[in-house]
Amino acid sequence: MTNAVVVARAGSVPALVAEMAEKAAGYVEAAKASNTRRAYRSDWQAFEAWCAGKGVNAMPAAADTVLAYLIAHAGQLKVATLSRRLSAIREAHLYAGHPLDTSGVAFRDVWRGIRRTHAAPQVQKAPLLTAQLRRTVGALPDTNAGRRDRALLLVGFGAALRRSELAALEVSSNGGASWIEETPDGLTIHLGASKTDQEGEGDLIGVPYGANVETCPVRAYKGWLTVSGITSGPAFRAIDRHGNMSDEALTDKAVARIVKRSIIAAETLNGATTKEAEAAAARFAGHSLRSGLATSASANDAPGQAIQRQLRHKKFDTTMKYIRVGQLFKKNAAGMAGL
């Protein structure tokens, strides 16, 4: 008698099916990044609430209902937000077994018209270039929080990390987690799953010693570990106003706040008023470290392939956006016109 027959006679097949279904649900949940899942949930709830207010079905929804929803919010929400909400509505219907057909000519043309009418240039945060980064880390206090922030900013810049990647770093290998390895040549960043690596294949990033002691990512990181005493777990942790360090990792939003707060401190130290310093910091975000490395390297004639490798872009076209900014005044046609 086979094991399958034994299981079936024992009446445990339904339990086995339920267990597999639960595992399948977990895999489905892991198919998209957590930020995407949160956004889709919020988008679907917004659509449900709108449908309830109009007295129409949200599930399954008619294509005309979805189109009316898009029209009602055109001009109120950014086109990128509307596009994500449309994706969330389609996804919800697909999982519920009610594929939503939006291929009709009317839907296609109206949606295209909304995008063309209300499209706006994407607002990009400014890159934190090397000169400003040097001023920023130079203004940090010689405290535990100041040393942490110095290491965080320099490692984030040198490795061109996204804020979520920076927050997730650990000081030693821990399964599939991202971690930092100290080597004779510098730091090796072992990345786990990330925005462009949802399958978790991982990647390696090298961060060499800097030419200047004050802005060397490797020395800053080693110094931070020495004073913090961290030997395992998250590399960058929350520190309260009394200097007490948490066991928990910083969040990605905390990384963005540290960038802004550090710039405010540097601007204030250079004589700016609080209002002026805050206005200056508003131009930057967590992504400014990543874009700052690419733009600064481009301005110093780093090969495009080297920049692409450090940023881990799949397509060189994406890298070129940063290279164009860094090379804006280099070999410039207007500068060669004899003006």
Sequence and secondary structure as in RCSB ss.txt:
>XXXX:A:sequence
MTNAVVVARAGSVPALVAEMAEKAAGYVEAAKASNTRRAYRSDWQAFEAWCAGKGVNAMPAAADTVLAYLIAHAG
QLKVATLSRRLSAIREAHLYAGHPLDTSGVAFRDVWRGIRRTHAAPQVQKAPLLTAQLRRTVGALPDTNAGRRDR
ALLLVGFGAALRRSELAALEVSSNGGASWIEETPDGLTIHLGASKTDQEGEGDLIGVPYGANVETCPVRAYKGWL
TVSGITSGPAFRAIDRHGNMSDEALTDKAVARIVKRSIIAAETLNGATTKEAEAAAARFAGHSLRSGLATSASAN
DAPGQAIQRQLRHKKFDTTMKYIRVGQLFKKNAAGMAGL
>XXXX:A:secstr
  HHHHHHHTT HHHHHHHHHHHHHHHHHHTS HHHHHHHHHHHHHHHHHHHHHT  STT  HHHHHHHHHHHBT
TB HHHHHHHHHHHHHHHHHTT      SHHHHHHHHHHHHHH           HHHHHHHHHTS SSHHHHHHH
HHHHHHHHTT  HHHHHT BSS  TTS EEEEETTEEEEEE SBTTBTT   EEEEEE  SSGGG HHHHHHHHH
HHH   SSBSSEEE TTS EEEEE  HHHHHHHHHHHHHHHHHHTT  HHHHHHHHTT  THHHHHHHHHHHHHT
T  HHHHHHHHT SSHHHHHHHHHHHTTTSS TGGGTT 
